[in-house]
């Protein structure tokens, strides 16, 4: 395996909801025989961190004017901070961490709602994504980051939708 522990952990954490992350943290702490409070990050002990590590966000994603920070739960478009609900933020994180991959309605429901996903309908997911798209659309010039794939699910569109003919 060519990936280091942090890369593997980042991939794993994108697949887990908040409850699952907490359970993983408890499991790791128990297996390391450390109290949960001694661990600052679910994939490493406090002894393995470099000085100043806590002050730096672990997951910052920039895509055009969009800024996303997982640890600060902060989303900005340009200079404007966007207020998202927990579910809206989780949905955006799931999409942005799987750029240009289509996530099915079932995958989205399972990852965003966890065990409660059985009662989630496609309409519920459409409504959630509609709210996120609306909040990210701060002006008429802002591109649409979330794309619906009719009958399948959604994807985060990392490609520029405004095509410059000189680049074709």
DSSP file (Angstrom, degrees, kcal/mol; ACC not computed):
  #  RESIDUE AA STRUCTURE BP1 BP2  ACC     N-H-->O    O-->H-N    N-H-->O    O-->H-N    TCO  KAPPA ALPHA  PHI   PSI    X-CA   Y-CA   Z-CA
    1    1 A X              0   0    0      0, 0.0     0, 0.0     0, 0.0     0, 0.0   0.000 360.0 360.0 360.0 126.6    0.0    0.0    0.0
    2    2 A X        +     0   0    0      2,-0.1     2,-0.2     0, 0.0     0, 0.0   0.560 360.0  95.5 -91.3  -8.5    1.5    3.3   -1.1
    3    3 A X        -     0   0    0      1,-0.1     2,-0.1     2,-0.0     0, 0.0  -0.585  69.5-131.7 -86.0 144.2   -0.7    5.6    1.0
    4    4 A X     >  -     0   0    0     -2,-0.2     4,-2.0     1,-0.1     5,-0.2  -0.337  32.8 -95.5 -84.9 174.8    0.3    6.8    4.4
    5    5 A X  H  > S+     0   0    0      1,-0.2     4,-2.5     2,-0.2     5,-0.2   0.853 122.5  52.9 -60.2 -38.6   -1.9    6.7    7.5
    6    6 A X  H  > S+     0   0    0      2,-0.2     4,-2.6     1,-0.2    -1,-0.2   0.911 108.8  49.5 -66.6 -41.2   -3.2   10.2    7.1
    7    7 A X  H  > S+     0   0    0      2,-0.2     4,-1.9     1,-0.2    -2,-0.2   0.910 113.0  46.8 -64.1 -41.5   -4.3    9.6    3.5
    8    8 A X  H  X S+     0   0    0     -4,-2.0     4,-2.4     2,-0.2    -2,-0.2   0.920 112.5  50.3 -64.6 -43.9   -6.1    6.4    4.5
    9    9 A X  H  X S+     0   0    0     -4,-2.5     4,-2.9     1,-0.2    -2,-0.2   0.902 107.8  53.1 -62.4 -42.0   -7.7    8.2    7.5
   10   10 A X  H  X S+     0   0    0     -4,-2.6     4,-1.3     1,-0.2    -1,-0.2   0.912 111.1  46.4 -61.0 -42.4   -8.9   11.1    5.3
   11   11 A X  H  X S+     0   0    0     -4,-1.9     4,-0.7     1,-0.2     3,-0.2   0.918 113.7  48.9 -65.3 -42.6  -10.6    8.7    2.9
   12   12 A X  H >X S+     0   0    0     -4,-2.4     3,-1.2     1,-0.2     4,-0.5   0.918 107.8  53.8 -63.0 -44.3  -12.1    6.7    5.7
   13   13 A X  H >< S+     0   0    0     -4,-2.9     3,-0.8     1,-0.3    -1,-0.2   0.787  99.7  61.9 -65.2 -27.5  -13.5    9.8    7.4
   14   14 A X  H 3< S+     0   0    0     -4,-1.3    -1,-0.3     1,-0.2    -2,-0.2   0.770 104.5  50.1 -67.8 -22.6  -15.3   11.0    4.2
   15   15 A X  H << S+     0   0    0     -3,-1.2     2,-0.3    -4,-0.7    -1,-0.2   0.583  99.7  80.5 -89.8 -10.5  -17.3    7.8    4.4
   16   16 A X    <<  -     0   0    0     -3,-0.8     2,-0.1    -4,-0.5    95,-0.1  -0.741  67.9-140.4-103.3 144.4  -18.4    8.2    8.1
   17   17 A X     >  -     0   0    0     -2,-0.3     4,-2.4    93,-0.1     5,-0.2  -0.370  42.2 -89.9 -87.1 178.3  -21.1   10.4    9.6
   18   18 A X  H  > S+     0   0    0      1,-0.2     4,-2.2     2,-0.2     5,-0.2   0.888 127.0  49.7 -59.2 -42.5  -20.6   12.3   12.9
   19   19 A X  H  > S+     0   0    0      1,-0.2     4,-2.2     2,-0.2    -1,-0.2   0.919 111.8  48.5 -63.7 -43.0  -21.9    9.4   15.0
   20   20 A X  H  > S+     0   0    0      1,-0.2     4,-2.4     2,-0.2    -1,-0.2   0.868 109.2  53.5 -65.9 -36.1  -19.6    6.9   13.3
   21   21 A X  H  X S+     0   0    0     -4,-2.4     4,-2.4     2,-0.2    -1,-0.2   0.912 109.0  49.2 -63.5 -41.7  -16.6    9.2   13.7
   22   22 A X  H  X S+     0   0    0     -4,-2.2     4,-2.5     2,-0.2    -2,-0.2   0.902 110.8  49.7 -64.4 -40.7  -17.3    9.5   17.4
   23   23 A X  H  X S+     0   0    0     -4,-2.2     4,-2.4     2,-0.2    -1,-0.2   0.898 110.7  50.2 -64.5 -39.6  -17.5    5.7   17.7
   24   24 A X  H  X S+     0   0    0     -4,-2.4     4,-2.8     2,-0.2     5,-0.2   0.916 109.7  51.0 -63.2 -42.7  -14.2    5.4   15.8
   25   25 A X  H  X S+     0   0    0     -4,-2.4     4,-2.7     1,-0.2     5,-0.2   0.926 110.9  48.0 -59.4 -46.1  -12.6    7.9   18.1
   26   26 A X  H  X S+     0   0    0     -4,-2.5     4,-2.5     1,-0.2    -1,-0.2   0.909 112.3  49.8 -61.9 -41.9  -13.8    5.9   21.2
   27   27 A X  H  X S+     0   0    0     -4,-2.4     4,-2.8     2,-0.2    -2,-0.2   0.934 112.3  46.6 -62.1 -47.0  -12.6    2.6   19.7
   28   28 A X  H  X S+     0   0    0     -4,-2.8     4,-1.9     1,-0.2    -2,-0.2   0.922 113.7  48.3 -63.2 -44.2   -9.1    4.1   18.9
   29   29 A X  H  X>S+     0   0    0     -4,-2.7     5,-2.7    -5,-0.2     4,-0.5   0.910 112.7  48.6 -62.2 -41.8   -8.8    5.6   22.4
   30   30 A X  H ><5S+     0   0    0     -4,-2.5     3,-0.8    -5,-0.2    -2,-0.2   0.921 111.8  48.5 -64.5 -43.1   -9.9    2.4   24.0
   31   31 A X  H 3<5S+     0   0    0     -4,-2.8    -1,-0.2     1,-0.3    -2,-0.2   0.798 115.5  44.5 -69.8 -26.4   -7.4    0.4   21.9
   32   32 A X  H 3<5S-     0   0    0     -4,-1.9    -1,-0.3    -5,-0.2    -2,-0.2   0.461 109.9-126.3 -91.1  -2.5   -4.6    2.8   22.8
   33   33 A X  T <<5 +     0   0    0     -3,-0.8     2,-0.3    -4,-0.5    -3,-0.2   0.894  66.8 129.3  56.1  44.5   -5.7    2.8   26.4
   34   34 A X      < -     0   0    0     -5,-2.7    -1,-0.2    -6,-0.1    -2,-0.2  -0.943  64.8-105.4-123.8 148.4   -6.0    6.6   26.4
   35   35 A X    >   -     0   0    0     -2,-0.3     3,-1.7     1,-0.1     4,-0.5  -0.417  31.3-117.0 -67.8 150.0   -9.0    8.8   27.6
   36   36 A X  G >  S+     0   0    0      1,-0.3     3,-1.5     2,-0.2    -1,-0.1   0.860 114.6  61.1 -55.2 -37.9  -11.0   10.3   24.7
   37   37 A X  G 3  S+     0   0    0      1,-0.3    -1,-0.3     3,-0.0    -2,-0.0   0.724  95.4  62.3 -64.6 -20.5  -10.0   13.8   26.0
   38   38 A X  G <  S+     0   0    0     -3,-1.7     8,-0.6     1,-0.0     2,-0.6   0.657  92.8  74.4 -78.9 -14.7   -6.3   13.0   25.4
   39   39 A X    <   -     0   0    0     -3,-1.5     6,-0.1    -4,-0.5     3,-0.1  -0.882  54.8-177.9-104.8 122.8   -6.9   12.6   21.7
   40   40 A X  S    S+     0   0    0     -2,-0.6     2,-0.4     4,-0.2    -1,-0.1   0.712  74.9  33.1 -89.3 -23.4   -7.4   15.7   19.7
   41   41 A X  B >  S-A   44   0A   0      3,-0.8     3,-1.6   -16,-0.1    -1,-0.2  -0.995  78.9-127.3-136.6 138.1   -8.0   14.1   16.3
   42   42 A X  T 3  S+     0   0    0     -2,-0.4   -14,-0.1     1,-0.3     3,-0.1   0.569 106.6  47.0 -66.6  -6.9   -9.7   10.7   15.7
   43   43 A X  T 3  S+     0   0    0      1,-0.1     2,-0.3   -15,-0.0    -1,-0.3   0.301 114.3  35.1-117.4   9.8   -6.8    9.4   13.6
   44   44 A X  B <  S-A   41   0A   0     -3,-1.6    -3,-0.8   -38,-0.0    -4,-0.2  -0.992  72.6-118.8-157.5 153.0   -3.8   10.3   15.7
   45   45 A X    >   -     0   0    0     -2,-0.3     3,-1.3    -6,-0.1     4,-0.3  -0.539  35.8-109.8 -88.6 163.4   -2.7   10.6   19.3
   46   46 A X  G >  S+     0   0    0     -8,-0.6     3,-0.9     1,-0.3    -1,-0.1   0.781 116.8  62.9 -63.8 -25.3   -1.6   13.9   20.8
   47   47 A X  G 3  S+     0   0    0      1,-0.2    -1,-0.3     0, 0.0    -8,-0.0   0.753  98.6  55.2 -69.7 -23.7    2.0   12.5   21.0
   48   48 A X  G <  S+     0   0    0     -3,-1.3     2,-0.3     2,-0.1    -1,-0.2   0.455  86.9 102.0 -91.2  -0.2    2.2   12.1   17.2
   49   49 A X    <   -     0   0    0     -3,-0.9     2,-0.1    -4,-0.3     3,-0.1  -0.608  69.5-126.9 -88.9 143.1    1.3   15.7   16.3
   50   50 A X    >   -     0   0    0     -2,-0.3     3,-1.9     1,-0.1     4,-0.3  -0.485  45.7 -81.4 -77.0 155.4    3.8   18.3   15.3
   51   51 A X  T 3  S+     0   0    0      1,-0.3    -1,-0.1    -2,-0.1     0, 0.0  -0.331 118.7  19.5 -58.1 137.7    3.9   21.6   17.2
   52   52 A X  T >> S+     0   0    0     -3,-0.1     3,-0.6     1,-0.0     4,-0.6   0.432  86.0 124.3  83.5  -1.4    1.2   24.0   16.0
   53   53 A X  G X4  +     0   0    0     -3,-1.9     3,-1.0     1,-0.2    -2,-0.1   0.864  67.8  55.9 -60.3 -39.4   -0.8   21.2   14.3
   54   54 A X  G 34 S+     0   0    0     -4,-0.3    -1,-0.2     1,-0.2     4,-0.1   0.816 101.0  58.4 -65.8 -32.1   -4.0   21.9   16.2
   55   55 A X  G <4 S+     0   0    0     -3,-0.6     2,-0.5     2,-0.1    -1,-0.2   0.659  95.0  75.5 -74.0 -15.5   -4.0   25.6   15.0
   56   56 A X  S << S-     0   0    0     -3,-1.0     2,-0.1    -4,-0.6    -4,-0.0  -0.839  87.4-117.4-102.8 130.5   -4.1   24.6   11.3
   57   57 A X        -     0   0    0     -2,-0.5     3,-0.2     1,-0.1    -2,-0.1  -0.382  17.8-149.5 -61.3 140.5   -7.3   23.3    9.7
   58   58 A X  S    S+     0   0    0      1,-0.2     2,-0.6    -4,-0.1    -1,-0.1   0.844  82.2  38.5 -81.2 -35.5   -6.8   19.7    8.4
   59   59 A X        +     0   0    0      2,-0.0    11,-2.1   -49,-0.0     2,-0.5  -0.867  64.2 160.0-127.1  98.9   -9.1   19.8    5.5
   60   60 A X  E     -B   69   0B   0     -2,-0.6     2,-0.5     9,-0.2     9,-0.2  -0.977  13.6-174.3-116.3 128.3   -9.3   23.0    3.4
   61   61 A X  E     -B   68   0B   0      7,-3.1     7,-2.5    -2,-0.5     2,-0.5  -0.985   4.9-170.1-125.7 129.7  -10.7   22.7   -0.1
   62   62 A X  E     +B   67   0B   0     -2,-0.5     2,-0.4     5,-0.2     5,-0.2  -0.979  10.0 169.9-119.8 129.5  -10.7   25.6   -2.6
   63   63 A X  E >   -B   66   0B   0      3,-2.5     3,-2.2    -2,-0.5     2,-0.3  -0.871  66.3 -55.8-140.4 102.2  -12.7   25.3   -5.8
   64   64 A X  T 3  S-     0   0    0     -2,-0.4    -1,-0.1     1,-0.3    94,-0.0  -0.483 123.6 -15.9  61.8-126.3  -13.0   28.5   -7.8
   65   65 A X  T 3  S+     0   0    0     -2,-0.3    13,-2.5    -3,-0.1     2,-0.4   0.546 116.8 104.0 -83.8  -7.9  -14.5   31.1   -5.4
   66   66 A X  E <   -BC  63  77B   0     -3,-2.2    -3,-2.5    11,-0.2     2,-0.4  -0.608  49.0-172.3 -82.7 130.7  -15.7   28.3   -3.0
   67   67 A X  E     -BC  62  76B   0      9,-3.0     9,-2.5    -2,-0.4     2,-0.4  -0.988   4.8-177.5-120.3 131.9  -13.7   27.8    0.3
   68   68 A X  E     -BC  61  75B   0     -7,-2.5    -7,-3.1    -2,-0.4     2,-0.5  -0.997   8.4-178.5-133.7 127.9  -14.6   24.8    2.4
   69   69 A X  E  >> -BC  60  74B   0      5,-2.6     5,-2.0    -2,-0.4     4,-0.7  -0.963   8.9-166.2-129.0 115.2  -13.0   23.9    5.8
   70   70 A X  T >45S+     0   0    0    -11,-2.1     3,-0.6    -2,-0.5    -1,-0.1   0.935  86.3  47.6 -65.2 -49.4  -14.1   20.7    7.5
   71   71 A X  T 345S+     0   0    0    -12,-0.3    -1,-0.2     1,-0.3   -11,-0.1   0.843 119.3  38.8 -68.0 -33.8  -12.7   21.3   11.0
   72   72 A X  T 345S-     0   0    0      2,-0.1    -1,-0.3     0, 0.0    -2,-0.2   0.529 101.9-134.0 -88.2  -7.0  -14.0   24.9   11.3
   73   73 A X  T <<5 +     0   0    0     -4,-0.7     2,-0.4    -3,-0.6    11,-0.2   0.934  55.2 150.5  49.4  51.2  -17.3   23.9    9.5
   74   74 A X  E   < -C   69   0B   0     -5,-2.0    -5,-2.6     9,-0.1     2,-0.4  -0.938  28.5-179.0-120.2 133.7  -16.8   27.0    7.4
   75   75 A X  E     +CD  68  82B   0      7,-0.5     7,-3.6    -2,-0.4     2,-0.4  -0.999   7.1 176.5-131.0 130.8  -18.0   27.6    3.9
   76   76 A X  E     -CD  67  81B   0     -9,-2.5    -9,-3.0    -2,-0.4     2,-0.5  -0.980  21.2-158.9-132.2 146.2  -17.4   30.8    1.9
   77   77 A X  E >  S-CD  66  80B   0      3,-2.6     3,-1.9    -2,-0.4     2,-0.3  -0.979  78.3 -40.8-120.2 115.1  -18.1   31.9   -1.6
   78   78 A X  T 3  S-     0   0    0    -13,-2.5   -11,-0.0    -2,-0.5    -2,-0.0  -0.545 125.5 -27.0  63.6-127.7  -15.8   34.8   -2.4
   79   79 A X  T 3  S+     0   0    0     -2,-0.3     2,-0.6    -3,-0.1    -1,-0.3   0.387 117.9 100.7 -95.8   1.7  -15.7   36.9    0.8
   80   80 A X  E <   -D   77   0B   0     -3,-1.9    -3,-2.6     2,-0.0     2,-0.3  -0.789  66.2-141.0 -97.8 122.0  -19.2   35.8    1.9
   81   81 A X  E     -D   76   0B   0     -2,-0.6     2,-0.5    -5,-0.2    -5,-0.3  -0.637  17.6-142.5 -78.6 135.1  -19.5   33.2    4.7
   82   82 A X  E     -D   75   0B   0     -7,-3.6     2,-0.6    -2,-0.3    -7,-0.5  -0.865   3.7-141.4-104.0 126.2  -22.3   30.8    4.0
   83   83 A X        +     0   0    0     -2,-0.5     2,-0.4    -9,-0.1    -9,-0.1  -0.778  27.3 178.9 -87.7 119.9  -24.4   29.5    7.0
   84   84 A X        -     0   0    0     -2,-0.6     2,-0.0   -11,-0.2    48,-0.0  -0.920  26.7-121.2-120.6 147.2  -25.3   25.8    6.5
   85   85 A X     >  -     0   0    0     -2,-0.4     4,-2.7     1,-0.1     5,-0.2  -0.261  40.3 -98.2 -71.3 171.6  -27.3   23.4    8.7
   86   86 A X  H  > S+     0   0    0      1,-0.2     4,-2.6     2,-0.2     5,-0.2   0.935 125.9  44.9 -58.8 -48.1  -25.5   20.3    9.9
   87   87 A X  H  > S+     0   0    0      2,-0.2     4,-2.4     1,-0.2    -1,-0.2   0.893 112.9  50.8 -65.4 -40.3  -27.2   18.2    7.1
   88   88 A X  H  > S+     0   0    0      2,-0.2     4,-2.4     1,-0.2    -1,-0.2   0.922 112.5  46.7 -62.6 -44.2  -26.4   20.8    4.4
   89   89 A X  H  X S+     0   0    0     -4,-2.7     4,-2.7     2,-0.2    -2,-0.2   0.928 112.5  49.4 -63.8 -45.4  -22.8   20.9    5.5
   90   90 A X  H  X S+     0   0    0     -4,-2.6     4,-2.4    -5,-0.2    -2,-0.2   0.888 111.1  50.4 -61.7 -39.4  -22.5   17.1    5.6
   91   91 A X  H  X S+     0   0    0     -4,-2.4     4,-2.3     2,-0.2    -1,-0.2   0.930 111.8  46.9 -64.5 -45.5  -24.0   16.9    2.1
   92   92 A X  H  X S+     0   0    0     -4,-2.4     4,-3.2     1,-0.2     5,-0.3   0.912 112.2  51.0 -63.5 -41.9  -21.6   19.5    0.7
   93   93 A X  H  X S+     0   0    0     -4,-2.7     4,-2.2     1,-0.2    -2,-0.2   0.923 109.8  49.7 -61.4 -44.3  -18.7   17.7    2.4
   94   94 A X  H  < S+     0   0    0     -4,-2.4     4,-0.3    -5,-0.2    -1,-0.2   0.921 116.2  42.4 -61.4 -43.8  -19.7   14.4    1.0
   95   95 A X  H >< S+     0   0    0     -4,-2.3     3,-1.1     1,-0.2    61,-0.5   0.930 114.9  48.3 -69.0 -45.8  -20.0   15.8   -2.5
   96   96 A X  H >< S+     0   0    0     -4,-3.2     3,-0.8     1,-0.3    -2,-0.2   0.815 108.9  53.7 -68.9 -29.3  -16.9   18.0   -2.5
   97   97 A X  T 3< S+     0   0    0     -4,-2.2    -1,-0.3    -5,-0.3    -2,-0.2   0.551 112.8  45.6 -81.2  -6.2  -14.7   15.1   -1.2
   98   98 A X  T X  S-     0   0    0     -3,-1.1     3,-2.1    -4,-0.3    58,-0.4  -0.350  89.4-170.3-126.1  50.0  -15.9   13.0   -4.1
   99   99 A X  T <   +     0   0    0     -3,-0.8    58,-0.2     1,-0.3    -3,-0.1  -0.079  67.5   0.4 -51.5 136.5  -15.5   15.6   -6.9
  100  100 A X  T 3  S+     0   0    0     56,-2.7     2,-0.5     1,-0.2    -1,-0.3   0.553 102.5 119.1  60.6  11.1  -17.0   14.7  -10.2
  101  101 A X    <   -     0   0    0     -3,-2.1     2,-0.5    -6,-0.3    55,-0.4  -0.896  66.7-125.7-102.4 135.2  -18.2   11.4   -8.9
  102  102 A X        -     0   0    0     -2,-0.5     2,-0.5    53,-0.1    53,-0.2  -0.687  21.6-157.7 -80.2 124.5  -22.0   10.8   -9.0
  103  103 A X  E     -E  154   0C   0     51,-3.4    51,-2.1    -2,-0.5    49,-0.0  -0.916  17.6-128.6-103.8 125.4  -23.3    9.8   -5.6
  104  104 A X  E  >  -E  153   0C   0     -2,-0.5     4,-2.7    49,-0.2    49,-0.3  -0.196  21.6-109.5 -69.1 162.3  -26.6    8.0   -5.7
  105  105 A X  H  > S+     0   0    0     47,-1.8     4,-2.8     1,-0.2     5,-0.2   0.901 121.0  51.5 -57.2 -41.4  -29.6    9.0   -3.7
  106  106 A X  H  > S+     0   0    0      2,-0.2     4,-2.7     1,-0.2    -1,-0.2   0.914 109.7  48.2 -64.9 -42.9  -29.1    5.9   -1.5
  107  107 A X  H  > S+     0   0    0      2,-0.2     4,-2.6     1,-0.2     5,-0.2   0.932 113.4  47.9 -61.9 -45.8  -25.4    6.7   -0.9
  108  108 A X  H  X S+     0   0    0     -4,-2.7     4,-2.6     2,-0.2     5,-0.4   0.935 113.7  47.1 -60.6 -46.8  -26.3   10.3    0.0
  109  109 A X  H  X S+     0   0    0     -4,-2.8     4,-2.5    -5,-0.2     5,-0.4   0.928 114.0  47.3 -61.6 -45.9  -29.1    9.2    2.3
  110  110 A X  H  X S+     0   0    0     -4,-2.7     4,-1.1    -5,-0.2    -1,-0.2   0.908 117.4  41.6 -63.3 -43.6  -27.0    6.6    4.0
  111  111 A X  H  < S+     0   0    0     -4,-2.6    -1,-0.2    -5,-0.2    -2,-0.2   0.848 121.7  39.1 -75.9 -34.5  -24.0    8.8    4.6
  112  112 A X  H  < S+     0   0    0     -4,-2.6    -2,-0.2    -5,-0.2    -3,-0.2   0.889 129.1  27.6 -84.0 -41.0  -25.9   12.0    5.6
  113  113 A X  H >< S-     0   0    0     -4,-2.5     3,-1.4    -5,-0.4    -3,-0.2   0.542  88.7-161.4-101.5  -7.9  -28.6   10.5    7.8
  114  114 A X  G >< S-     0   0    0     -4,-1.1     3,-1.9    -5,-0.4    -1,-0.3  -0.381  70.3  -3.3  65.5-137.0  -26.9    7.3    9.0
  115  115 A X  G >  S+     0   0    0      1,-0.3     3,-0.6     2,-0.1    -1,-0.3   0.710 130.4  64.2 -64.0 -20.9  -29.1    4.6   10.3
  116  116 A X  G X  S+     0   0    0     -3,-1.4     3,-1.2     1,-0.2    -1,-0.3   0.416  72.7 100.2 -81.9   2.8  -32.2    6.8    9.8
  117  117 A X  G X   +     0   0    0     -3,-1.9     3,-1.8     1,-0.3    -1,-0.2   0.679  58.7  80.5 -67.8 -17.6  -31.7    6.8    6.0
  118  118 A X  G <  S+     0   0    0     -3,-0.6    -1,-0.3     1,-0.3    -2,-0.1   0.845  95.0  46.6 -58.3 -34.8  -34.3    4.1    5.4
  119  119 A X  G <  S+     0   0    0     -3,-1.2     2,-0.4     2,-0.1    -1,-0.3   0.451  89.2 107.8 -87.0  -0.5  -37.1    6.7    5.7
  120  120 A X    <   -     0   0    0     -3,-1.8     2,-0.2    -4,-0.2   -11,-0.1  -0.655  54.3-158.9 -85.5 129.2  -35.4    9.3    3.5
  121  121 A X     >  -     0   0    0     -2,-0.4     4,-1.7     1,-0.1     3,-0.2  -0.574  32.3-108.7-101.3 166.6  -36.9    9.8    0.0
  122  122 A X  H  > S+     0   0    0      1,-0.2     4,-2.8     2,-0.2     5,-0.2   0.851 120.4  58.8 -60.0 -34.4  -35.4   11.2   -3.2
  123  123 A X  H  > S+     0   0    0      2,-0.2     4,-2.6     1,-0.2    -1,-0.2   0.894 102.4  52.4 -63.8 -39.5  -37.6   14.3   -2.7
  124  124 A X  H  > S+     0   0    0     -3,-0.2     4,-2.2     2,-0.2    -1,-0.2   0.910 111.8  46.2 -60.9 -42.7  -36.0   14.9    0.8
  125  125 A X  H  X S+     0   0    0     -4,-1.7     4,-2.8     2,-0.2     5,-0.3   0.907 110.8  52.4 -67.9 -41.9  -32.5   14.7   -0.9
  126  126 A X  H  X S+     0   0    0     -4,-2.8     4,-2.4     1,-0.2    -2,-0.2   0.921 110.5  48.7 -58.0 -44.2  -33.7   17.0   -3.7
  127  127 A X  H  X S+     0   0    0     -4,-2.6     4,-2.0     2,-0.2    -2,-0.2   0.915 111.9  48.7 -63.4 -43.6  -34.9   19.6   -1.2
  128  128 A X  H  X S+     0   0    0     -4,-2.2     4,-2.1     1,-0.2    -2,-0.2   0.946 113.9  45.3 -60.8 -49.6  -31.7   19.4    0.8
  129  129 A X  H  X S+     0   0    0     -4,-2.8     4,-2.9     1,-0.2     5,-0.2   0.860 109.4  56.3 -65.2 -35.3  -29.5   19.9   -2.3
  130  130 A X  H  X S+     0   0    0     -4,-2.4     4,-2.4    -5,-0.3    -1,-0.2   0.911 107.7  48.4 -61.9 -42.1  -31.8   22.7   -3.5
  131  131 A X  H  X S+     0   0    0     -4,-2.0     4,-2.3     2,-0.2    -2,-0.2   0.911 112.9  47.6 -64.2 -42.3  -31.2   24.6   -0.3
  132  132 A X  H  X S+     0   0    0     -4,-2.1     4,-2.2     2,-0.2    -2,-0.2   0.939 112.9  48.2 -65.3 -46.1  -27.4   24.1   -0.5
  133  133 A X  H  X S+     0   0    0     -4,-2.9     4,-1.3     1,-0.2    -2,-0.2   0.910 111.6  50.7 -60.0 -42.7  -27.3   25.2   -4.2
  134  134 A X  H  < S+     0   0    0     -4,-2.4     3,-0.3    -5,-0.2    -1,-0.2   0.911 111.0  48.0 -62.2 -42.9  -29.4   28.2   -3.3
  135  135 A X  H  < S+     0   0    0     -4,-2.3    -1,-0.2     1,-0.2    -2,-0.2   0.852 111.8  49.5 -68.0 -34.3  -27.1   29.2   -0.5
  136  136 A X  H  < S+     0   0    0     -4,-2.2     2,-1.8     1,-0.2    -1,-0.2   0.706  91.8  82.6 -77.2 -19.3  -24.0   28.8   -2.6
  137  137 A X     <  +     0   0    0     -4,-1.3    -1,-0.2    -3,-0.3     7,-0.1  -0.566  51.7 158.5 -85.9  76.0  -25.5   30.9   -5.4
  138  138 A X        +     0   0    0     -2,-1.8     2,-0.3     1,-0.1    -1,-0.2   0.684  66.3   7.3 -78.4 -17.8  -24.5   34.3   -3.9
  139  139 A X  S >  S-     0   0    0     -3,-0.2     3,-1.1     4,-0.1    -1,-0.1  -0.960  80.9-101.5-152.7 168.9  -24.7   36.1   -7.3
  140  140 A X  T 3  S+     0   0    0     -2,-0.3    -2,-0.0     1,-0.2    -1,-0.0   0.724 120.8  56.3 -68.1 -19.1  -25.8   35.4  -10.8
  141  141 A X  T 3  S+     0   0    0      2,-0.1    -1,-0.2    -4,-0.0     2,-0.2   0.625  81.7 105.0 -85.1 -14.5  -22.1   35.0  -11.8
  142  142 A X  S <  S-     0   0    0     -3,-1.1     2,-0.0     1,-0.1    -5,-0.0  -0.489  73.6-125.1 -70.5 130.7  -21.5   32.3   -9.2
  143  143 A X        -     0   0    0     -2,-0.2     2,-0.8     1,-0.1    -1,-0.1  -0.319  22.6-103.8 -75.1 160.8  -21.2   28.9  -10.9
  144  144 A X        -     0   0    0      1,-0.2    -1,-0.1    -7,-0.1    13,-0.1  -0.760  35.7-178.8 -86.9 109.6  -23.4   26.0   -9.9
  145  145 A X        +     0   0    0     -2,-0.8    12,-3.5   -12,-0.1     2,-0.5   0.769  65.4  62.0 -81.2 -26.7  -21.2   23.6   -7.9
  146  146 A X  E     -F  156   0C   0     10,-0.2     2,-0.4   -17,-0.1    10,-0.2  -0.894  67.3-169.1-109.5 125.9  -23.8   20.9   -7.3
  147  147 A X  E     -F  155   0C   0      8,-2.8     8,-2.1    -2,-0.5     2,-0.4  -0.933  15.1-138.0-118.2 133.8  -25.3   19.1  -10.3
  148  148 A X  E     -F  154   0C   0     -2,-0.4     2,-0.8     6,-0.2     6,-0.2  -0.747   6.0-155.0 -87.2 132.8  -28.3   16.8  -10.3
  149  149 A X  E >>  -F  153   0C   0      4,-3.0     3,-2.7    -2,-0.4     4,-1.9  -0.910  35.4-116.8-106.1 101.7  -28.0   13.6  -12.4
  150  150 A X  T 34 S-     0   0    0     -2,-0.8     4,-0.0     1,-0.3    -2,-0.0  -0.041  89.0  -0.8 -49.5 127.0  -31.6   12.9  -13.1
  151  151 A X  T 34 S+     0   0    0      1,-0.1    -1,-0.3     2,-0.1   -46,-0.1   0.385 130.7  60.8  78.0  -3.1  -32.8    9.7  -11.6
  152  152 A X  T <4 S-     0   0    0     -3,-2.7   -47,-1.8     1,-0.3     2,-0.3   0.751 100.2 -98.4-118.8 -57.1  -29.4    8.8  -10.1
  153  153 A X  E  <  -EF 104 149C   0     -4,-1.9    -4,-3.0   -49,-0.3    -1,-0.3  -0.904  43.8 -57.5 167.8-140.2  -28.2   11.3   -7.6
  154  154 A X  E     -EF 103 148C   0    -51,-2.1   -51,-3.4    -2,-0.3     2,-0.3  -0.907  31.2-166.4-137.9 161.1  -25.8   14.3   -7.4
  155  155 A X  E     - F   0 147C   0     -8,-2.1    -8,-2.8    -2,-0.3     2,-0.6  -0.984  28.3-115.6-144.7 156.6  -22.2   15.3   -8.0
  156  156 A X  E     - F   0 146C   0    -61,-0.5   -56,-2.7   -55,-0.4     2,-1.0  -0.845  31.5-139.7 -89.8 122.6  -19.9   18.2   -7.1
  157  157 A X        +     0   0    0    -12,-3.5     4,-0.1    -2,-0.6   -58,-0.1  -0.732  27.0 173.6 -90.3 101.4  -18.9   19.8  -10.4
  158  158 A X        +     0   0    0     -2,-1.0     2,-0.3     2,-0.1    -1,-0.2   0.537  53.7  91.9 -84.3  -6.7  -15.3   20.7  -10.1
  159  159 A X  S    S-     0   0    0    -14,-0.1     2,-0.3    -3,-0.1   -59,-0.0  -0.630  88.2-105.2 -89.1 147.9  -15.1   21.8  -13.7
  160  160 A X        -     0   0    0     -2,-0.3    -2,-0.1     1,-0.2    -1,-0.1  -0.561  24.3-159.4 -69.4 126.1  -15.6   25.3  -14.8
  161  161 A X  S    S+     0   0    0     -2,-0.3     2,-1.2     1,-0.1    -1,-0.2   0.749  77.4  78.3 -80.7 -23.1  -19.1   25.6  -16.4
  162  162 A X  S    S-     0   0    0     -3,-0.0     2,-0.4     2,-0.0    -1,-0.1  -0.742  78.3-156.7 -86.5  99.4  -18.2   28.8  -18.2
  163  163 A X        -     0   0    0     -2,-1.2     2,-0.7     2,-0.0    -2,-0.1  -0.628   9.1-143.1 -84.3 130.0  -16.1   27.4  -21.1
  164  164 A X    >   -     0   0    0     -2,-0.4     3,-2.3     1,-0.1     4,-0.4  -0.838   8.7-146.7 -89.5 118.1  -13.7   29.7  -22.8
  165  165 A X  G >  S+     0   0    0     -2,-0.7     3,-0.9     1,-0.3    -1,-0.1   0.755  96.3  65.1 -59.9 -25.4  -13.7   28.8  -26.5
  166  166 A X  G 3  S+     0   0    0      1,-0.2    -1,-0.3     2,-0.1    -3,-0.0   0.691  99.1  53.6 -69.5 -17.9  -10.0   29.7  -26.7
  167  167 A X  G <         0   0    0     -3,-2.3    -1,-0.2     1,-0.2    -2,-0.2   0.549 360.0 360.0 -93.5  -8.5   -9.3   26.7  -24.4
  168  168 A X    <         0   0    0     -3,-0.9    -1,-0.2    -4,-0.4    -2,-0.1   0.494 360.0 360.0 -74.1 360.0  -11.1   24.1  -26.5
